[in-house]
Amino acid sequence: MNKKNFIIVTGASSGIGREVAIRLSDSHPVILCGRDEKRLQETLDSCSQPGQHLIWQYDLANVETLENTFSSFIIEIGGNVSNFVHCAGYLKTIPLKMASAELYQTSFNVNVISAAIIAKVLKKKKINNDALKSIVFVSSNISNFGAKAFSAYAASKAAMDGLMRCMALELAPEVRVNSVLPGGVRTAGTEHIYQCNELVTRMEASYPLGLGTTNDIWGAVKFLLSDDSKWITGHQLVVDGGRTINITG
C-alpha cells in the first residue's frame, strides 16, 4: 500500500504560510502547522481537495518537546513528507535597549531551531522513509542587511540562512535546501509596521516594483520546490521588488 506524500507548511495559519499552503493544496496533500487551531481551520477550509490535508497544531517556540512530538505525529499519520516549507516566523520590532533574552530566545526558537529539528526528524529513515526531497525556508532580505529595532529578527533570519547553507551541503544530493528572502509584504504578522502612513510612503518609494504580496512569495517557493530548480541548492532567492539594490538617495 502506497503512503500518501505530504508537504508540510509551518506558519500556515496566516500570511505567506497560508498562501503557500492553499496554493499547494491544488496538487499536493498538505500538513498545516501553526499554533492557532481556529486560524488553521480557516486555512484548511480554503484548501482545494477536501479530505486530503491535515492540521498539526503546535507552538514552535516549544523546541524542547518538538522532536518527540513531531516524530510521533508523522508516525501516527502513516504518511511520508516529501517537502518542507518553513514559513513560521516570530517578529517583534524592539529597540536594543528594551530587548530581553526572552525576545531573542523566542525569535531563534521559532525562526531557526524549530526548522532544524523538523528537518532532522524528516531525515530519519525509520520515520520518513527517505522521502524528503526539498526544503524551502522563508527568510527575509533583512538577513543580509540591518534595520533599527530589528536586531532579534534580523539575527535569527541570518542564522536561518546560515543553517540553510550548511544543510544544503550535508543533505545533498538527496535533499535540496534553499531560502526565499522576501522584502516588504503586508500580512497579519507585519501589519503593525504599516500603521504609520509616513513610513508606508517612504517604503513604497524605496521599492522599484512596489511593495509585495503573498502571491509574489508563493511563486518563488513554487519554483524552488519544483524540478525546474533541480540544480539549485544552498541559494538565497531574493524576492523584494528591487529594494536591496536601490541605493538612490
Summary of the structure (lengths in Angstrom):
residues: 249
radius of gyration: 17.6
end to end distance: 62.1
largest distance: 62.1
contacts: 816
relative contact order: 0.14
helix: 48%
strand: 16%
